[in-house]
Amino acid sequence: MIPKFSIKLTVIYLFLGIAWILGSDRLVQYLAYDSHTLSHLQNFKGLFFILITAILLFLLTRHEEKKRKAIIDKLNKALHEAEIASRLKVSFLGNISHEIRTPLNAIRGFSQILRNAEIEPKEMKEFPQIIIKNVDHLLSILEIILEASKLQSESISPDFRKINIGFWLKKTITEFNSSNNIKLELTTSDPYLDSLPQIDSDPAILNRCLILLTDGVKRFVKSDIIEVMVNCNQKSKIISLCFKGRYDIDKMNKAADFFQPFNLINERLPNADYSIGNELYMSKKYGELLQASFSTKTEKDSIIFCLEIPIPS
């Protein structure tokens, strides 16, 4: 197949050449009053035609170069995003593998004890509770896997509408605090939250994104309180929701490799000997559906997770 640019260039040159020859010859005959003048005009005509052709070729090739550069940039961006997604997926699967083995080992171990060992009636009552707890944990992991599968297959699509981000943030805090020993503490006043501009988002996906993010944050902190900070930057059109807590140094040392693929590409991946980051992976995937971005940073002995949501123009 002949490239479109080649056809376009040939047609333009053919049309310009024919039009120039027919038009310029008549103009030269009209202006020339002797053979000497005719000779000079013919020379000027040829030089002018070369100049016009050179300018036209320059403009056309520069236009094609810009188009090609835009395509290459788009492909590089897609490749960059695919690499990040691939690394996060590998991280997610590695963590899930570890989390599945942990409750399964507990269920198997305590089941064998109940079947084979002679144990006190008091302990016998405790072991089934431990098994049930691990079964529930295993079911929650399977739900995460099914949820990740839906996100990966792009079967979840957001239903954008105008919503109040303050209302959904307070709803998430209430849900989290009712089911966790660690508490979320909002450092922003209610009037400020109520004054925030509305955003275009899907309330169900946003709520799920925030719940998974808070569940992920609690893995890294050892404090009883996680501060929730809200900032609205009208200049950059961004609302930032940040969660701050004192980090667990042991988990932070192990998690160092995870934060790089969470923020950017990193050649290393999380080790397989610890469980961390699955909720953050899911939260990030939900956030991407809402065109939101994530960042993490440390500040002295604290770790801060931020979700940045765009404000519609």
C-alpha positions as CSV (number, residue, x, y, z in Angstrom):
1,M,0.0,0.0,0.0
2,I,1.3,3.4,-1.0
3,P,1.6,5.8,2.1
4,K,-1.0,8.6,2.2
5,F,1.7,11.2,2.6
6,S,3.4,10.1,-0.7
7,I,0.1,10.4,-2.5
8,K,-0.7,13.7,-0.9
9,L,2.7,15.1,-1.8
10,T,2.5,13.9,-5.4
11,V,-1.0,15.3,-6.0
12,I,0.0,18.7,-4.5
13,Y,3.1,18.9,-6.6
14,L,1.3,17.9,-9.8
15,F,-1.5,20.4,-9.2
16,L,0.9,23.2,-8.3
17,G,3.2,22.4,-11.3
18,I,0.4,22.4,-13.9
19,A,-1.1,25.6,-12.4
20,W,2.2,27.3,-12.3
21,I,3.2,26.4,-15.9
22,L,-0.1,27.5,-17.4
23,G,-0.6,30.6,-15.3
24,S,3.0,31.9,-15.3
25,D,3.5,31.4,-19.0
26,R,0.5,33.6,-19.8
27,L,1.7,36.2,-17.2
28,V,5.2,36.3,-18.7
29,Q,3.8,36.7,-22.2
30,Y,1.6,39.6,-21.0
31,L,4.5,41.4,-19.2
32,A,7.3,40.8,-21.7
33,Y,7.7,43.4,-24.4
34,D,10.9,42.1,-25.9
35,S,13.0,38.9,-26.0
36,H,15.5,40.2,-23.4
37,T,12.8,40.9,-20.9
38,L,11.2,37.5,-21.7
39,S,14.4,35.7,-20.9
40,H,14.8,37.5,-17.5
41,L,11.2,36.8,-16.6
42,Q,11.6,33.1,-17.5
43,N,14.6,32.9,-15.2
44,F,12.8,34.6,-12.4
45,K,9.8,32.3,-13.0
46,G,11.9,29.2,-12.6
47,L,13.7,30.5,-9.5
48,F,10.4,31.5,-7.9
49,F,8.9,28.1,-8.7
50,I,11.9,26.4,-7.0
51,L,11.5,28.6,-3.9
52,I,7.7,27.9,-3.7
53,T,8.3,24.2,-4.1
54,A,11.0,24.2,-1.4
55,I,8.8,26.1,1.1
56,L,5.9,23.7,0.4
57,L,8.1,20.6,0.9
58,F,9.4,22.1,4.1
59,L,5.9,22.8,5.5
60,L,4.5,19.4,4.5
61,T,7.5,17.4,5.9
62,R,7.4,19.5,9.2
63,H,3.7,18.8,9.5
64,E,4.3,15.1,9.0
65,E,7.1,15.1,11.5
66,K,4.9,16.7,14.1
67,K,2.2,14.1,13.5
68,R,4.8,11.3,13.7
69,K,6.2,12.7,16.9
70,A,2.7,13.0,18.4
71,I,2.1,9.3,17.5
72,I,5.4,8.2,19.0
73,D,4.8,10.2,22.2
74,K,1.4,8.6,22.5
75,L,2.8,5.1,22.0
76,N,5.6,5.8,24.6
77,K,3.0,7.0,27.1
78,A,0.9,3.9,26.5
79,L,3.9,1.7,26.9
80,H,4.9,3.6,30.1
81,E,1.4,3.1,31.5
82,A,1.4,-0.6,30.5
83,E,4.7,-1.2,32.3
84,I,3.3,0.4,35.5
85,A,0.1,-1.6,35.2
86,S,2.1,-4.8,34.6
87,R,4.4,-4.2,37.7
88,L,1.4,-3.3,39.9
89,K,-0.3,-6.5,38.7
90,V,2.7,-8.6,39.5
91,S,2.9,-7.0,42.9
92,F,-0.8,-7.6,43.5
93,L,-0.6,-11.2,42.5
94,G,2.5,-11.8,44.6
95,N,0.8,-10.3,47.7
96,I,-2.4,-12.2,47.0
97,S,-0.5,-15.4,46.8
98,H,1.0,-14.8,50.2
99,E,-2.3,-13.7,51.7
100,I,-4.1,-16.9,50.4
101,R,-1.4,-19.2,51.9
102,T,-1.6,-17.6,55.3
103,P,-5.3,-18.3,56.2
104,L,-5.1,-21.7,54.4
105,N,-2.2,-22.8,56.5
106,A,-4.1,-21.6,59.7
107,I,-7.2,-23.4,58.6
108,R,-5.4,-26.6,57.8
109,G,-3.2,-26.5,61.0
110,F,-6.0,-25.9,63.4
111,S,-8.2,-28.5,61.7
112,Q,-5.5,-31.1,62.1
113,I,-5.2,-30.2,65.7
114,L,-8.9,-30.6,66.3
115,R,-8.8,-34.0,64.5
116,N,-5.7,-35.5,65.9
117,A,-4.7,-33.8,69.2
118,E,-6.2,-34.2,72.6
119,I,-7.1,-30.7,73.7
120,E,-8.9,-29.0,76.5
121,P,-12.6,-28.2,76.0
122,K,-11.8,-24.5,76.5
123,E,-9.2,-24.5,73.8
124,M,-11.5,-26.6,71.5
125,K,-14.0,-23.7,71.6
126,E,-11.3,-21.2,70.6
127,F,-10.0,-23.1,67.6
128,P,-13.2,-23.1,65.5
129,Q,-13.4,-19.4,66.0
130,I,-9.9,-19.0,64.7
131,I,-10.8,-21.2,61.7
132,I,-13.9,-19.2,61.0
133,K,-11.9,-15.9,61.2
134,N,-9.4,-17.2,58.7
135,V,-12.2,-18.5,56.4
136,D,-13.8,-15.0,56.4
137,H,-10.4,-13.5,55.6
138,L,-9.9,-15.9,52.8
139,L,-13.4,-15.0,51.4
140,S,-12.5,-11.3,51.5
141,I,-9.3,-12.1,49.5
142,L,-11.3,-14.0,46.9
143,E,-13.7,-11.0,46.6
144,I,-10.7,-8.8,46.0
145,I,-9.5,-11.1,43.3
146,L,-12.9,-11.1,41.6
147,E,-13.0,-7.3,41.9
148,A,-9.5,-7.0,40.4
149,S,-10.6,-9.3,37.5
150,K,-13.6,-7.0,36.8
151,L,-11.3,-4.0,36.8
152,Q,-8.8,-5.7,34.6
153,S,-11.4,-6.7,32.0
154,E,-12.8,-3.1,32.1
155,S,-16.3,-4.3,32.9
156,I,-16.7,-1.6,35.5
157,S,-17.4,1.8,33.9
158,P,-18.0,5.0,36.0
159,D,-21.3,6.9,35.9
160,F,-20.0,10.5,36.2
161,R,-22.2,13.1,38.0
162,K,-21.8,16.1,40.2
163,I,-21.1,15.1,43.8
164,N,-20.0,16.7,47.1
165,I,-16.6,15.2,47.9
166,G,-16.9,16.3,51.6
167,F,-20.1,14.1,52.1
168,W,-18.4,11.0,50.7
169,L,-15.2,11.6,52.7
170,K,-17.2,11.8,55.9
171,K,-19.2,8.7,54.9
172,T,-15.9,6.8,54.4
173,I,-14.5,8.0,57.8
174,T,-17.7,6.9,59.6
175,E,-17.6,3.4,57.9
176,F,-13.9,3.0,58.7
177,N,-14.1,4.1,62.3
178,S,-17.1,1.8,63.0
179,S,-15.1,-1.3,62.0
180,N,-11.5,-0.6,63.0
181,N,-9.5,0.0,66.2
182,I,-7.4,2.6,64.3
183,K,-9.5,5.8,63.9
184,L,-9.5,8.4,61.1
185,E,-9.5,11.9,62.4
186,L,-10.6,14.7,60.1
187,T,-8.4,17.8,60.6
188,T,-10.5,20.0,58.3
189,S,-13.6,21.8,59.5
190,D,-17.1,21.0,58.2
191,P,-17.6,24.5,56.8
192,Y,-14.5,24.1,54.7
193,L,-15.6,20.7,53.4
194,D,-19.0,22.1,52.6
195,S,-17.4,24.9,50.6
196,L,-15.4,22.6,48.4
197,P,-16.4,22.7,44.7
198,Q,-18.4,19.8,43.3
199,I,-16.5,17.2,41.3
200,D,-17.5,15.0,38.4
201,S,-17.3,11.5,39.8
202,D,-19.1,8.2,40.3
203,P,-20.1,8.1,44.0
204,A,-20.1,4.3,44.3
205,I,-16.6,4.0,42.7
206,L,-15.3,6.9,44.7
207,N,-16.6,5.4,48.0
208,R,-15.0,2.1,47.1
209,C,-11.7,3.8,46.2
210,L,-11.6,5.7,49.5
211,I,-12.5,2.6,51.6
212,L,-9.7,0.5,49.9
213,L,-7.2,3.4,50.3
214,T,-7.9,3.7,54.1
215,D,-7.7,0.0,54.5
216,G,-4.3,0.1,52.7
217,V,-3.1,3.0,54.8
218,K,-3.8,1.2,58.1
219,R,-1.3,-1.5,57.1
220,F,1.6,0.9,57.3
221,V,0.9,2.9,60.5
222,K,1.4,2.0,64.1
223,S,-0.5,5.0,65.6
224,D,-4.0,4.8,66.8
225,I,-5.0,7.9,64.8
226,I,-4.7,8.5,61.1
227,E,-5.1,12.2,60.3
228,V,-7.2,13.1,57.3
229,M,-6.3,16.3,55.6
230,V,-8.2,18.1,52.7
231,N,-6.8,20.8,50.5
232,C,-8.4,22.5,47.5
233,N,-6.0,24.1,45.0
234,Q,-8.1,26.3,42.7
235,K,-5.1,27.2,40.6
236,S,-4.1,23.7,39.7
237,K,-7.8,22.5,39.8
238,I,-7.0,19.7,42.3
239,I,-8.7,18.5,45.5
240,S,-6.2,16.5,47.6
241,L,-7.3,14.0,50.2
242,C,-4.3,13.0,52.4
243,F,-4.0,10.4,55.1
244,K,-1.2,10.7,57.6
245,G,0.0,8.4,60.3
246,R,3.2,7.3,62.2
247,Y,4.6,4.4,60.2
248,D,5.7,1.0,61.3
249,I,9.4,1.0,60.6
250,D,9.6,-2.8,60.0
251,K,6.8,-2.6,57.4
252,M,8.3,0.5,55.8
253,N,11.6,-1.2,55.3
254,K,9.9,-4.1,53.6
255,A,7.6,-1.8,51.7
256,A,10.3,0.4,50.2
257,D,10.1,-1.4,46.9
258,F,6.4,-1.2,46.7
259,F,6.1,2.6,46.8
260,Q,8.2,3.0,43.7
261,P,5.8,1.0,41.4
262,F,2.9,2.7,43.3
263,N,4.2,6.1,42.3
264,L,6.4,5.3,39.3
265,I,8.2,2.4,37.6
266,N,10.8,0.6,39.6
267,E,12.9,-2.3,38.4
268,R,12.5,-4.1,41.6
269,L,9.3,-5.6,42.9
270,P,8.1,-6.3,46.4
271,N,9.5,-9.4,48.1
272,A,7.3,-12.4,48.3
273,D,7.7,-12.9,52.1
274,Y,5.3,-10.2,53.3
275,S,1.7,-9.2,52.6
276,I,1.2,-5.5,51.7
277,G,-0.3,-3.2,49.2
278,N,-3.3,-5.1,47.7
279,E,-5.8,-2.5,48.9
280,L,-3.6,0.2,47.5
281,Y,-3.5,-1.6,44.1
282,M,-7.3,-1.8,44.0
283,S,-7.7,1.8,45.2
284,K,-5.3,3.0,42.5
285,K,-7.2,1.1,39.8
286,Y,-10.5,2.6,40.9
287,G,-8.9,6.0,41.1
288,E,-7.7,5.7,37.5
289,L,-11.4,5.2,36.4
290,L,-12.1,8.5,38.0
291,Q,-9.1,10.2,36.5
292,A,-7.6,10.7,39.9
293,S,-3.9,10.3,40.8
294,F,-2.0,9.0,43.8
295,S,1.2,9.8,45.6
296,T,3.0,8.8,48.8
297,K,5.7,10.5,50.8
298,T,7.4,10.3,54.2
299,E,7.7,13.2,56.6
300,K,10.0,12.5,59.6
301,D,8.3,9.5,61.3
302,S,5.1,9.8,59.3
303,I,3.8,8.3,56.0
304,I,1.3,10.3,53.9
305,F,-0.9,8.9,51.2
306,C,-2.7,11.4,48.9
307,L,-5.5,11.0,46.5
308,E,-5.7,13.9,44.0
309,I,-9.0,14.5,42.3
310,P,-9.4,16.9,39.4
311,I,-11.9,19.8,39.7
312,P,-14.0,20.3,36.5
313,S,-13.3,23.6,34.7
